[in-house]
């Protein structure tokens, strides 16, 4: 398989994929593709609509009608859902769990995988998510699997939510991350796992800059 200039960063919830992907993209001059935000936006759409996800006809109609755009603004990616900026609304623990649920639905995965490939298929992107290196971009030239202990990921998520002004319970956050890991890893469709050719990074004791520098060196050196 011919390699394409794409960087994939997969890993569990709270591992720091979004922050690191944004900084790495800026470092190497690539675009940033936040696929996790796409699933969160679909999860939000389904939650607001109140539809029965087991009804394939209704779900298919919702996916056909959805207007989902990723817009780079000031070094960050804003998520526009049906004309509304939902960048903050999709970052709650509840929508995180909703994203995990909808990502296991074949219709949702097919829709978003097609959209992701259309955006990044020609290369020059850093794509982060759960199955970027295994399913969406198996031809990516550089693949990373970013991990950290559940306790460290929970700590980071609590800090992130507090910085956004949200009230958050540390123990509840840890429980949600453990449940999200279980759901993502055990689903039948595109489960969370490292690609066989991915470089696995445990960032538990690494700073953001150390992780970005390590990844950038691998990209520049190959």
N, C-alpha and C positions, 0 to 999 in steps of 0.2 A: 504494500500500500504506500503510495507516494505521500510524503509528509507535507502538511500545509502549515504556513506560519500562524498558528493559533496556540495560545497558552490556555490550558484548562486548569482550573483550581476547584477540585471537589472536596467535600468534607462535611461533617455534621454541623448541626445548628450551633451557633455561638463560637465557632472556631476562629472567627475573624476574617472570613473569606471576602466579605464586601470591602472592608477597609483596605486590606492587603491587595485585592484585585485592582481597586481604583488607583492605588499608589504605584503598583507595578505597571499598570497601563500607561500612566503618566511618565514613568521612568523609561520605558522602552518605546514610547511613541505609538502605542496601540489604542484602539477604542475599547471601552469597558462595556461588557455585556452582562448585565445583572439578571440572570435567568431566574434566580430565586424570587426576585421582586415580581416577575411575571406570574409565577405560581401563586404568590401572595395576593396579587391583584385579582386573579381568577377566583381564589378562595373568598376574597371580600365580595366580589360580584355575586357569587353563589349564595353567600350568607345573607346579603341584602335582599336578594330576589326570593329567598325562601323556597326554591324549587327542590323537587325530589331528584337527587343525583342518580337514582336508580332508573329514572325515566329517561332512556336514551334519546328519545325524540325531543323532549323539552330541553335536555342538556345540550344536544347538538344545535338546537335553535339559538340558545343563549350564546354558545361559542361562535356561531356564525355572525351574530349581531354585535359581539363585543368589539369595542374600539380601544385597543391597548397600544400605547406608545411609550418608548423610552427616550427621554429628552435630556441631553447633557447641558447642565447649567452650573457655571462656577466650579467646575471640577467634580461635580456630583451628577448622578443620574436621577432626574425627576421622573416619576411614574404617573402617566396620565391615563386615567380610566374613564372612558365615555365622556371625555372633555373635562374631567375634574382631576386636580392634582391630589393623588392619594398617597404620596410618598411617605407621609407620617402615619396615616391611618393603617397602612399595611404592616407596620412594625410592632404591633402589639403581640403579646404571647398568644392571645386567642386566635388571631389571624395566622400566626405561625403554625398552630395546630391545624387550622382549616386548610392551609397550604399543603401540609403533609397528607391530609385526607384526599384532597382533590388531585394531588400529584399521582395517586395510585389509580386514577380513573383513566382507562385507555383513550377515551375521546379527548380528554384534556391533554394528555401527554402527546398524542398525535398532533393536535392543533399547535401546541407550543413548540414541540420539537421542529415542526415544519417552519414555524416563524423564526426560531432561533437559527436554523440552518440557512434560511434566506438572508438573515442579517449578517451572519458571520462566516458563511461558507467560503468566501473568497479570501479569508485570512485577515491578518492585522487586527485581531481582537484578543482580549483576555476575557474568557468566559468562566464564570463561577456558578456552581450549583451542586447538584447531587450526582448527576450522571453525564457530565460534560465529556469526560475522557473515555467513558465506557460505551455510551450510546450516541450522544449527539454529535460529537466530533472525535471519533476513534482515530482519525487521521492526523490529529493535532501533533505538531512537532515537539511540544513541551507539555508534559502532564505532571501536575502536582496533586497530592492528597494532603490537605491541611487538617491536622487534628490537635486536640488538647484534652486534658482530663475533664471529666464531666464537672467537677467542682470548679475548675478554672473557667470553663465556658459559662457556667452559671454566674460566677462572679463578674465576668465581663459583661454579660447580658444585663445584670442588675445595674451596673454602673452606666451602661448605655441608656437604659430606660429612665434612670434617675436624671441623667443629663438632659433628657427630653421632657423633664417635669412630670413624669408619671410616678404614681405610687406603686411600689412593687414589693412583694414578699419574697425574701431570698430562698426560703425553703420551697415555696410553691414554684419558683422559677427553676430550681434544681429538679424538682419532680417533673415539670413540663419538659425539660431538656431530656431527661432519661426516657420519658414516654415518646418524645419525638424521635430519639435515636432508635428505639424499638420499632416504631412504626415505619421509619424510613428504611431500616435494614432488613425487615422481615417481609416487606411487600413483595408480591410476585412479579410486578412489572417494574423493571429498572430499579432494583434495590440499591441502596447506598453501599458502595464498596469502592475500593481503590482499583484503578485500571492496573493490569499486570505490568505495564511499563511506566507506571507513575512513580515519581519520587515522593516518598512519604515523609512529612515533616511534622514532628511533635513540637508545637509552639508553646507548650505550657510554661517554659522558662525562657522564652525568647521574646525580645521586643518586636514591635511591628517593623521597625527599620531593619533589624537583623534578618527577619524573614524575607522582606522585600529585597534586601541586598543579596541574599542567598539565591533567590529565584532569578533575579536580574543577571547574576553572574552565570547561572546555568544557561539562560537564554542567549547571552552574549558569547558564551564559550563554545556553542555548538553550531 
